Amino acid sequence: MNRIVKRVGIVSRYDEPGAIKLAELVYRHLESRSGIEEIIFEQDTASGLGIDGVSIEELRADLLIVIGGDGTILRTIQKLRTQIPILGINFGRVGFLADATPENALEMIDDVLTEFKVEERMRLTIRINGDTLPRATNEAVIVTTRPAKMFAFRILVDDHELDCLRADGIVFATPTGSTAYAMSAGGPIVDPKVSGVVVVPLAPYKLSSRPWVVSSESVITVEPIPAFKDAAIVIDGQHTQSVHAGDVITITTAEESALFVKTGWWFYEKVRSKL
């Protein structure tokens, strides 16, 4: 059974005049659609149009249209207090998370409103010493902050050691994020329907160190060891936090998934066309 869309939110890049113009065009188009009762702008997008809006954290809608690249979409997901199904319109570079283009956006919006279906995408919960960081939709990357200096750490899966190595860093990616940083680092591309965490060392100083795909039901633990150097953890390229010797980092599947609107664009077709 299809969901009914009555409230639509709009978030756009506000550093690109073309994106703001497209947001206004989408707004006018939605106004002409019967059944749409309310259209809400995120406040920075609204400011570009000279109208009032609400913060992303306060947005409540049945559908959220995000105009921008993957960074805009990831930042929006990270800020939402309650996840909303997202339809992305690519106004960036690759835009792997955005199924629509400026050219076909209005047509795709009509198709989505006619047959509104949603898919869930796994996210990661990351904790440092028990403190929860923002959830990751694409990946969490632990990386040295001293160029040309490796750091050393152990990786455990359900309290069993997976590897102990020195490296420039390590990527923990969802299937959605397997086509991003993890892929560039030599990790596998994983269908989003697969439940797993991709673990990819970055330039490891160990011949036998290779990427892994770990069960999404497992608890992954990262423990810096005495030879540890300064490092940071970066989540979806949006949130950065220092990592210190003695810290214990745990990575598990988040309880709340990210939500994306189904558009009929097959995952493997998207990989071929965008990558």
TAHU-V518604 format. One line per field, one symbol per residue. burial: I if it has 9 or more other C-alpha atoms within 8 Angstrom, else O. A space follows every 50 residues. Layout:
# TAHU-V518604
burial=???
This chain:
# TAHU-V518604
burial=OOOOIIIIIIIIIIOOOOIIOIIIOIIOIIIOOOOIOOIIIIIIIIIIOO OOIIIIOOIOIIIIIIIIIIIIIIIIIIOIOOIIIIIIIIIOOOIOOIII IIOOIIOIOOIIIOOIIIOOIIIIIIIIOOOOOIIIIIIIIIIIOIOOOI IIIIIIIOOOIOOIIIIIIIIIIIIIIIIOIIIOIOIIOIOIOOIIIIII IIOIOOOOIOIOOIOIOIIIIIIIIOOIIIIIIIIIOIOIOOIOIOIIII IIIIOOIIIIIIOOOOOOOIOOOOO
